[in-house]
Amino acid sequence: DPANLEFLKPTSHIPTDGVVRAKALEIIGNTKGDLERAKAIYTWVANTMQRDNSILGCGTGDVKAILESGKLVGKCTDINSVFVGLCRSVGIPAREIFGIRVGQSRFSDQMGSAKDGVAKISGGQHCRAESYLKGYGWIPVDPADVTKVRLGEKLTNDDAKIKAVRDYCFGNWEMCWIGFNYGRDFILKPTPEQTPLNNFGYPYAEVDGNTQNYYSPKEFSYDYVSTELK
């Protein structure tokens, strides 16, 4: 589909050759069919990568750096960008979707929490991903949330709950989350001081040519609150 060619192209954070393609070919082996290949890549990312809560924000999603380092750790943008890069490198269109958690998860507080239907979500930014499969369309995935639940609840890949979350997060997004955009390595208009912008998961503003710290809601001065309608 020509409309999806954009999501096969490399970007500065998501190359599709070298170590990225080599790892993807290693993962898929002799697997045939894009659905099966996407599932193999998803399972490898969900099982192998680890969440690192010390990373700022949602991470930078530098796929080559992650794979070359051998330290398969990160936050949601890092982990889901690895999925995207691996898919693109073997001809499967894929993209990240940047958004924010807005309420209580059915699976785990790690995937979204609220109290009496109200969620204070200023720090709730979350990146998910999707791949395009012929005959199916865009298929939602979120290996990063598998790693988040595993770390936050001190579970292993063999625990029943992780198996359930992993199975669900290939082909589904739990909709206690809203997606904003899939922008990656792009230039805002009018052209800002920080360019290209890695992604647009956080607000962006400048004062006198200085980029505001969008990772700090208090310093930047923004506040998100979500209220469940009943």
HUZIQUI-V484147 format. One record per residue. N is the residue number from 0. RES is the residue in one small letter. SS is DSSP state (alpha for helix, beta for strand, coil for the rest). Layout:
BEGIN
n = (N & N)
res = (RES & RES)
ss = (SS & SS)
END
This chain:
BEGIN
n = (0 & 1 & 2 & 3 & 4 & 5 & 6 & 7 & 8 & 9 & 10 & 11 & 12 & 13 & 14 & 15 & 16 & 17 & 18 & 19 & 20 & 21 & 22 & 23 & 24 & 25 & 26 & 27 & 28 & 29 & 30 & 31 & 32 & 33 & 34 & 35 & 36 & 37 & 38 & 39 & 40 & 41 & 42 & 43 & 44 & 45 & 46 & 47 & 48 & 49 & 50 & 51 & 52 & 53 & 54 & 55 & 56 & 57 & 58 & 59 & 60 & 61 & 62 & 63 & 64 & 65 & 66 & 67 & 68 & 69 & 70 & 71 & 72 & 73 & 74 & 75 & 76 & 77 & 78 & 79 & 80 & 81 & 82 & 83 & 84 & 85 & 86 & 87 & 88 & 89 & 90 & 91 & 92 & 93 & 94 & 95 & 96 & 97 & 98 & 99 & 100 & 101 & 102 & 103 & 104 & 105 & 106 & 107 & 108 & 109 & 110 & 111 & 112 & 113 & 114 & 115 & 116 & 117 & 118 & 119 & 120 & 121 & 122 & 123 & 124 & 125 & 126 & 127 & 128 & 129 & 130 & 131 & 132 & 133 & 134 & 135 & 136 & 137 & 138 & 139 & 140 & 141 & 142 & 143 & 144 & 145 & 146 & 147 & 148 & 149 & 150 & 151 & 152 & 153 & 154 & 155 & 156 & 157 & 158 & 159 & 160 & 161 & 162 & 163 & 164 & 165 & 166 & 167 & 168 & 169 & 170 & 171 & 172 & 173 & 174 & 175 & 176 & 177 & 178 & 179 & 180 & 181 & 182 & 183 & 184 & 185 & 186 & 187 & 188 & 189 & 190 & 191 & 192 & 193 & 194 & 195 & 196 & 197 & 198 & 199 & 200 & 201 & 202 & 203 & 204 & 205 & 206 & 207 & 208 & 209 & 210 & 211 & 212 & 213 & 214 & 215 & 216 & 217 & 218 & 219 & 220 & 221 & 222 & 223 & 224 & 225 & 226 & 227 & 228 & 229)
res = (d & p & a & n & l & e & f & l & k & p & t & s & h & i & p & t & d & g & v & v & r & a & k & a & l & e & i & i & g & n & t & k & g & d & l & e & r & a & k & a & i & y & t & w & v & a & n & t & m & q & r & d & n & s & i & l & g & c & g & t & g & d & v & k & a & i & l & e & s & g & k & l & v & g & k & c & t & d & i & n & s & v & f & v & g & l & c & r & s & v & g & i & p & a & r & e & i & f & g & i & r & v & g & q & s & r & f & s & d & q & m & g & s & a & k & d & g & v & a & k & i & s & g & g & q & h & c & r & a & e & s & y & l & k & g & y & g & w & i & p & v & d & p & a & d & v & t & k & v & r & l & g & e & k & l & t & n & d & d & a & k & i & k & a & v & r & d & y & c & f & g & n & w & e & m & c & w & i & g & f & n & y & g & r & d & f & i & l & k & p & t & p & e & q & t & p & l & n & n & f & g & y & p & y & a & e & v & d & g & n & t & q & n & y & y & s & p & k & e & f & s & y & d & y & v & s & t & e & l & k)
ss = (coil & alpha & alpha & alpha & alpha & alpha & alpha & alpha & coil & coil & coil & coil & coil & coil & coil & coil & coil & alpha & alpha & alpha & alpha & alpha & alpha & alpha & alpha & alpha & alpha & alpha & coil & coil & coil & coil & coil & alpha & alpha & alpha & alpha & alpha & alpha & alpha & alpha & alpha & alpha & alpha & alpha & alpha & alpha & alpha & coil & beta & beta & coil & coil & coil & coil & coil & coil & coil & coil & coil & coil & coil & alpha & alpha & alpha & alpha & alpha & alpha & alpha & coil & coil & coil & beta & beta & coil & alpha & alpha & alpha & alpha & alpha & alpha & alpha & alpha & alpha & alpha & alpha & alpha & alpha & alpha & coil & coil & coil & coil & beta & beta & beta & beta & beta & beta & beta & beta & coil & coil & coil & coil & coil & coil & coil & alpha & alpha & alpha & coil & coil & coil & beta & coil & coil & beta & beta & beta & coil & coil & coil & coil & beta & beta & beta & beta & beta & beta & beta & beta & beta & coil & coil & coil & beta & beta & beta & beta & beta & coil & alpha & alpha & alpha & alpha & alpha & alpha & alpha & alpha & alpha & alpha & coil & coil & coil & coil & coil & coil & coil & alpha & alpha & alpha & alpha & alpha & alpha & alpha & alpha & alpha & coil & beta & coil & coil & coil & coil & coil & coil & beta & beta & beta & beta & beta & coil & coil & beta & beta & beta & coil & coil & coil & coil & coil & coil & coil & coil & coil & coil & beta & beta & beta & coil & coil & coil & coil & coil & coil & beta & beta & coil & coil & beta & beta & coil & coil & coil & coil & coil & alpha & alpha & alpha & alpha & coil & coil & coil & coil & beta & beta & beta & coil & coil & coil)
END
